[in-house]
Amino acid sequence: MGDSAPKQSSSRKGVVDLADARVRISSRSPAKPSQNLMEELDQIRSLLDQGLSAEAKTRLASLIAAARNSPSILALARCALSTALEMQGQYRESLAAVAMYESPESREKLDQQAVQSLKVQIGLAYHYHGDHPKVISILKGTLREFQINPDQNLGPIYSALARVYRSISEHPIALDYAQRALEHFRQSGEWRGMAEAYFGIALAQVQEGDYEGALENLQQALKLVGDHSASYTLGRIYSNMAGVCWFLKRPQEGIRYLEKGIAYYERTDHKATAADGYNNLGINLILIGQWAKAQEALQRALELATEADECAEKVPMILDSLGELLMLRGELDEAKDYLQRAVALATEYGNKWYACQAFRTLARCYLAMEDHAKALAKAQDALILAETIGDRQGVSDSRLIVAEAHLRNGEPDKCSQQLAKLDEETTESATDLGFAGESQRLLGMLAMMQADFSSAAQHFGSSVSIFDMLGDRYRAARAHSELGRAYAVSQPGRAIEHLSRAVNAFRELGAKLDQTRAEAALANLDRSTPERSDEQSALTQLLTLRLAEAVTSRELLLRELAAIMRQETSAKCVMVTEPGEHNQQRVVIAQGCTPAESAKLASQMDQSVDEESQAAFAKKNDAVLLHLRPSHAQPATLYLSPRSRAKLPGGLSLDPLMRVAELGMDVCALRGSQKGSSVQQPAELTGASLMPGFIHSSPAMTKLVEEVHKIRSSDVTVLVTGESGTGKELVARAIHALSSRRSRVFVPFNCTAVPKELSEGYLFGYRRGAFTGAVTDSAGVIRTAGGGTLFLDEIGDLPLDVQPKLLRFLQEGEIQPLGEQRPIKVDVRIIAATNTDLEEMVAQSKFREDLYYRLNVIRLRVPPLRERRSEIPTIVNYYINHYSARFGRKHIQMTPQAVDLLMVSDWPGNVRQLCNEIQRVVARAEDAAVITPDQLSPELKRTSAPTTPSASVSTLSSMPGANLQNVTLADALAEVERRMISDALRKHGGNISRAARELGLTRRGLYLKLERYQLSASA
């Protein structure tokens, strides 16, 4: 008994000693408490990305209690708590969470990252209290404090400054700071920071009127978020993309973005944002005429806004939208009640923007009720308020209502004055097209008052073209109704056509009041045919002016051309086509024929490749083909049938109008080229290296290079560790190139490249006849490397029975080839490399402990590419030049947006995978090509595409064979965890990085759980 206990103790002591040795020699020490706390903080940040702020707050409370002895982690946890409270609209509590760190003394024990994070968060907390001067002072002071450190990431400071300057409408300054933030975040490849920077750039561009640029940058932000679990972030991005589409008058596209944004918001704790989404969805559905769906969306928005206290300020906006919908349906009294409530609540909450919007809609409601005095009063209130808050679009919209109120009140001169001011205030951009359409309608009404029916028809025709292009079904129908009234005097046939279209559209929409008015106009129409006026020169001038006013966009110009031809020639079918994908004719606009008929005609036009076949096609269809060939723009073709109608009233030729259209197409093309001329060129990405053939620029790799330089004058054995593809052999070659043996041979040997039973012969050599098949002497790789360096790659896979011989060589410097009687001295430096955990293999008796000690004299760890993202631009530039020379390509460039996507990718294959990616895109590129995100590999596109959040986990009761009576809580939770991990790994094909991201874990955290549950990533 007395002897057995000490033996047992000794045995245990032996195990402990091995563990202690592993701790001492391993570069990857066991997780410290602070590391565990940081992992928990990372998971909490992931919860905030997902909008799960309530759960984040709960876990932060525990983390703050656990981090009492880790001041910096405690400070970072409080920053996260402040952010969570800010997301919930609890701005006072958000400031209180970090206010204790305002004095310099309270930050003395904190590291630089914690100090910077705190000062930024304190600034943002004051920002939501409206103290903007103090915020700017705090943030700029932080910037001055940390600018002296070149390694400090200033991105968060610049991003916060951009946010503050946006809120005070200093949009050019905000844009500059957001761009600076992006430059700094690019150095670290941090996806959150880069996505936020692109988001900030886009918001500033919206305010500056660069909507196309804003949409591009929001799409880039989406790609950077990629497949990370970030429902709240994705919801914000999609919602703002929909907002940009509203300005660009692309309602269908905006609806798709809103539906995605709402789907993400509904999975978060934030009802206010979901209410915003539903309200905006309702507004867009109203625009495209889906009023039943619009009402459902708006009612859902109102439910969400009234459920939560923090949503109360959203109620006026939603009431305004519901009031507008009721007004369009003709339910005017109910609409007025909603709108008056919206005005009262917006005024009570002090939200001037909502109040201004509600005033405008209420003024329109009074116009519909024919109470012109009240309409004018409310519209003037809206105009004054819009001018006060600097809402340019609100000013233009209000001015249109004021103008119409004056017109209906019998004051045409005042109406003209307002329209003249509107013309000065608006631009020819896509965002102001809606104002142009309404302005043309009012100009038509003015012309009708003056009995100038020809001018009125042209103005109403322009309004029809604009609203048809914008997809605004109600306003297009209203313009058709007005156009029918204008034609009633001179062309009853045309009047019937447009009034009938208006009646049908109003009926489909459910616009009862407008439908009744259009039906009355149709019923009262005098169908006798009057004589046409022969004011030919005046008509030509009007048509030329109408085309000239349509150069806002190429599509609008071609639509106007088709509308003019249809209206003025009385042709039965008018169609405009242009070259599309694969140079096939694409129908831009067709009038007088169905979509199927126009598609068939376009297909037949494709087959008519020469003048003779085109003439035959035209003759067969009793049509004329008129070709538009502008000097600097894509051509187009006008199809007009029947042929006899190919002339203007009075027999005037169509040629002058065709030439005007060609000039207009050139103007549109010139504008487009000027807008696209500011293509961002990728910066010169060059990198010098202190080690031959080795690219490095990050702090981690610079440290590695310094370690290599320290051992350049010695022959010490080196163990290089790192994941597959990190460049371990390049490190080994660099060590050799810097050593005194650089003039001698470098021999690489992969321990997995030969069968295990032949490893000894390959390493140590053999004599002829030493074994079956040994027909000649072989020196072996060790003797082959004599005087130089032998690189043993994948040393962890060396067979156990060969390891003692390698150990002897390392100890004695001699080998004994198979069949040789005496050992042979060999002078070789050994560099070994592995991507496996040798310490774990030693513990499992799969690798000799004494050999491990001999190899692990100097240990160099090559960090994976995800830990040195700042090097990716340098590596990309190097390999673009390398493969361009190899494949004979010239002037290949890559856009910064494409490089950004490469920087935020996980790269499980490390540099090797990145190298292969660059090789692929360069091989496919032409000379002078610019590589964009669309040209990256499908795998990268998948990781840069947002994924729908995974469905909730099945309940325990639904588990097959679950018997809750015999299961402890710990066992049940373990089963849930095991299943979630298995499902995530199966979904992502065993990819640890993606599975960990979906589960809200770090890679190391997932590896620990795999070990705990004895799961295999590959299985």
Secondary structure as GFF3:
##gff-version 3
##sequence-region A 1 1019
A	DSSP	alpha_helix	4	25	.	.	.	ID=ss1
A	DSSP	alpha_helix	33	49	.	.	.	ID=ss2
A	DSSP	alpha_helix	53	66	.	.	.	ID=ss3
A	DSSP	alpha_helix	71	87	.	.	.	ID=ss4
A	DSSP	alpha_helix	91	96	.	.	.	ID=ss5
A	DSSP	three_ten_helix	99	101	.	.	.	ID=ss6
A	DSSP	three_ten_helix	104	107	.	.	.	ID=ss7
A	DSSP	alpha_helix	112	127	.	.	.	ID=ss8
A	DSSP	alpha_helix	132	147	.	.	.	ID=ss9
A	DSSP	alpha_helix	155	167	.	.	.	ID=ss10
A	DSSP	alpha_helix	171	188	.	.	.	ID=ss11
A	DSSP	alpha_helix	191	208	.	.	.	ID=ss12
A	DSSP	alpha_helix	211	225	.	.	.	ID=ss13
A	DSSP	alpha_helix	231	247	.	.	.	ID=ss14
A	DSSP	alpha_helix	251	265	.	.	.	ID=ss15
A	DSSP	alpha_helix	271	288	.	.	.	ID=ss16
A	DSSP	alpha_helix	291	307	.	.	.	ID=ss17
A	DSSP	three_ten_helix	309	314	.	.	.	ID=ss18
A	DSSP	alpha_helix	315	329	.	.	.	ID=ss19
A	DSSP	alpha_helix	332	349	.	.	.	ID=ss20
A	DSSP	alpha_helix	352	368	.	.	.	ID=ss21
A	DSSP	alpha_helix	372	389	.	.	.	ID=ss22
A	DSSP	alpha_helix	392	408	.	.	.	ID=ss23
A	DSSP	alpha_helix	412	425	.	.	.	ID=ss24
A	DSSP	three_ten_helix	430	432	.	.	.	ID=ss25
A	DSSP	alpha_helix	433	449	.	.	.	ID=ss26
A	DSSP	alpha_helix	453	470	.	.	.	ID=ss27
A	DSSP	alpha_helix	473	487	.	.	.	ID=ss28
A	DSSP	alpha_helix	492	509	.	.	.	ID=ss29
A	DSSP	alpha_helix	512	523	.	.	.	ID=ss30
A	DSSP	alpha_helix	536	548	.	.	.	ID=ss31
A	DSSP	alpha_helix	554	569	.	.	.	ID=ss32
A	DSSP	beta_strand	573	579	.	.	.	ID=ss33
A	DSSP	three_ten_helix	581	583	.	.	.	ID=ss34
A	DSSP	beta_strand	585	591	.	.	.	ID=ss35
A	DSSP	alpha_helix	595	607	.	.	.	ID=ss36
A	DSSP	alpha_helix	611	620	.	.	.	ID=ss37
A	DSSP	beta_strand	624	628	.	.	.	ID=ss38
A	DSSP	beta_strand	636	641	.	.	.	ID=ss39
A	DSSP	three_ten_helix	643	645	.	.	.	ID=ss40
A	DSSP	three_ten_helix	649	651	.	.	.	ID=ss41
A	DSSP	alpha_helix	655	676	.	.	.	ID=ss42
A	DSSP	alpha_helix	699	710	.	.	.	ID=ss43
A	DSSP	beta_strand	718	721	.	.	.	ID=ss44
A	DSSP	alpha_helix	728	738	.	.	.	ID=ss45
A	DSSP	beta_strand	746	750	.	.	.	ID=ss46
A	DSSP	three_ten_helix	756	758	.	.	.	ID=ss47
A	DSSP	alpha_helix	759	764	.	.	.	ID=ss48
A	DSSP	alpha_helix	780	784	.	.	.	ID=ss49
A	DSSP	beta_strand	789	793	.	.	.	ID=ss50
A	DSSP	three_ten_helix	795	797	.	.	.	ID=ss51
A	DSSP	alpha_helix	803	812	.	.	.	ID=ss52
A	DSSP	beta_strand	814	815	.	.	.	ID=ss53
A	DSSP	beta_strand	824	825	.	.	.	ID=ss54
A	DSSP	beta_strand	829	834	.	.	.	ID=ss55
A	DSSP	alpha_helix	838	843	.	.	.	ID=ss56
A	DSSP	alpha_helix	849	855	.	.	.	ID=ss57
A	DSSP	beta_strand	858	861	.	.	.	ID=ss58
A	DSSP	three_ten_helix	865	867	.	.	.	ID=ss59
A	DSSP	three_ten_helix	869	871	.	.	.	ID=ss60
A	DSSP	alpha_helix	872	887	.	.	.	ID=ss61
A	DSSP	beta_strand	893	894	.	.	.	ID=ss62
A	DSSP	alpha_helix	896	904	.	.	.	ID=ss63
A	DSSP	alpha_helix	910	924	.	.	.	ID=ss64
A	DSSP	beta_strand	930	931	.	.	.	ID=ss65
A	DSSP	three_ten_helix	933	935	.	.	.	ID=ss66
A	DSSP	alpha_helix	938	943	.	.	.	ID=ss67
A	DSSP	three_ten_helix	956	958	.	.	.	ID=ss68
A	DSSP	three_ten_helix	964	966	.	.	.	ID=ss69
A	DSSP	alpha_helix	969	987	.	.	.	ID=ss70
A	DSSP	alpha_helix	992	999	.	.	.	ID=ss71
A	DSSP	alpha_helix	1003	1012	.	.	.	ID=ss72
###
